[in-house]
Amino acid sequence: MSESLCDTVKSVDIIDSGVNLSDHCALLMDLTLSVERCGRRKEQGKPRAWHYSYRWDKADLSRYYAASSAYMHAVSVPVHLLNVDSSDTTIREDIQLSIDCFYRSIVYIYFISP
């Protein structure tokens, strides 16, 4: 956010209703902005192209969950770690490596998924 916009912020609230299972929360900002009125201008030339963007609240969640599930089936879960004695210092590096690889696999799946 630009510094000039920071000066216009009256309040900020984080919207976390519990319905949104994402780790991203919406922000509600109350801003005081000055608005300058301009005279009507004649439409000239070609019509402006519309700018489309993806909105999290308009997403097809069932398709997202299905795609996530399909991609995640390729990730190898390190279940062998459930039975490892973590107090054994000789295998701590192996444990950490397994966890790191598991985490990176998950992040990679979400990085490449459409």
C-alpha positions as CSV (number, residue, x, y, z in Angstrom):
1,M,0.0,0.0,0.0
2,S,1.3,3.4,-0.9
3,E,2.2,5.9,1.8
4,S,-0.3,8.4,0.4
5,L,-3.1,5.8,0.8
6,C,-2.0,4.9,4.4
7,D,-2.9,8.4,5.5
8,T,-6.5,7.9,4.4
9,V,-7.1,4.7,6.4
10,K,-9.7,5.3,9.2
11,S,-10.0,1.6,10.3
12,V,-9.1,-1.9,9.3
13,D,-10.9,-5.1,10.3
14,I,-9.9,-8.7,9.5
15,I,-13.0,-10.7,8.4
16,D,-12.6,-14.3,9.7
17,S,-16.0,-15.8,9.9
18,G,-15.0,-19.5,10.2
19,V,-16.7,-20.3,7.0
20,N,-13.6,-19.5,4.9
21,L,-11.3,-22.5,5.3
22,S,-8.4,-20.7,3.5
23,D,-5.4,-19.4,5.4
24,H,-6.2,-16.0,3.7
25,C,-8.6,-13.6,5.4
26,A,-10.4,-10.7,3.9
27,L,-9.7,-7.2,5.0
28,L,-12.4,-4.5,5.4
29,M,-10.9,-1.0,5.2
30,D,-12.7,2.3,5.9
31,L,-10.9,5.0,3.9
32,T,-11.4,8.7,3.6
33,L,-10.7,9.7,0.0
34,S,-11.2,13.0,-1.8
35,V,-13.1,12.8,-5.0
36,E,-12.9,15.3,-7.7
37,R,-15.8,15.7,-10.0
38,C,-15.1,16.0,-13.7
39,G,-17.4,17.1,-16.5
40,R,-18.9,14.5,-18.7
41,R,-16.6,13.5,-21.5
42,K,-17.7,12.2,-24.8
43,E,-16.9,8.6,-25.6
44,Q,-14.2,8.6,-28.2
45,G,-12.6,5.9,-30.3
46,K,-12.8,2.2,-29.5
47,P,-14.7,1.0,-26.4
48,R,-12.4,0.1,-23.5
49,A,-11.5,-3.5,-23.0
50,W,-12.9,-5.0,-19.8
51,H,-10.4,-6.2,-17.2
52,Y,-11.3,-9.6,-15.7
53,S,-9.8,-10.9,-12.6
54,Y,-10.3,-14.0,-10.4
55,R,-12.2,-13.5,-7.2
56,W,-11.9,-15.9,-4.3
57,D,-15.5,-15.5,-3.4
58,K,-16.6,-16.5,-7.0
59,A,-14.4,-19.6,-7.3
60,D,-15.7,-23.0,-8.1
61,L,-14.8,-24.6,-4.8
62,S,-15.9,-28.1,-5.7
63,R,-13.7,-28.1,-8.8
64,Y,-10.8,-26.7,-6.7
65,Y,-11.2,-29.4,-4.1
66,A,-11.4,-32.1,-6.8
67,A,-8.3,-30.8,-8.6
68,S,-6.4,-30.5,-5.3
69,S,-7.3,-34.1,-4.3
70,A,-6.2,-35.4,-7.7
71,Y,-2.8,-33.6,-7.5
72,M,-2.2,-34.5,-3.9
73,H,-2.6,-38.2,-4.5
74,A,0.8,-38.0,-6.2
75,V,2.5,-36.8,-3.0
76,S,4.2,-39.4,-1.0
77,V,3.2,-39.1,2.7
78,P,6.2,-40.1,5.0
79,V,4.1,-42.4,7.3
80,H,7.3,-44.1,8.4
81,L,7.9,-41.1,10.6
82,L,5.0,-42.1,12.8
83,N,7.0,-44.9,14.3
84,V,10.5,-43.3,14.5
85,D,12.2,-42.5,17.8
86,S,12.8,-38.8,17.5
87,S,15.2,-38.8,20.5
88,D,17.7,-40.7,18.5
89,T,20.1,-37.9,17.4
90,T,21.6,-40.0,14.6
91,I,18.3,-39.9,12.6
92,R,17.1,-36.4,13.3
93,E,18.6,-35.1,10.0
94,D,16.7,-37.9,8.1
95,I,13.5,-36.9,9.9
96,Q,14.0,-33.3,9.0
97,L,14.8,-34.2,5.4
98,S,11.7,-36.3,5.1
99,I,9.5,-33.5,6.5
100,D,11.1,-30.9,4.2
101,C,10.6,-33.1,1.1
102,F,6.9,-33.7,2.1
103,Y,6.4,-29.9,2.6
104,R,8.1,-29.0,-0.7
105,S,6.0,-31.6,-2.5
106,I,2.8,-30.0,-1.3
107,V,3.9,-26.5,-2.1
108,Y,5.0,-27.6,-5.6
109,I,1.6,-29.2,-6.3
110,Y,-0.2,-25.9,-5.5
111,F,2.4,-24.0,-7.5
112,I,1.9,-26.0,-10.7
113,S,-1.9,-26.5,-10.3
114,P,-4.2,-24.3,-12.4
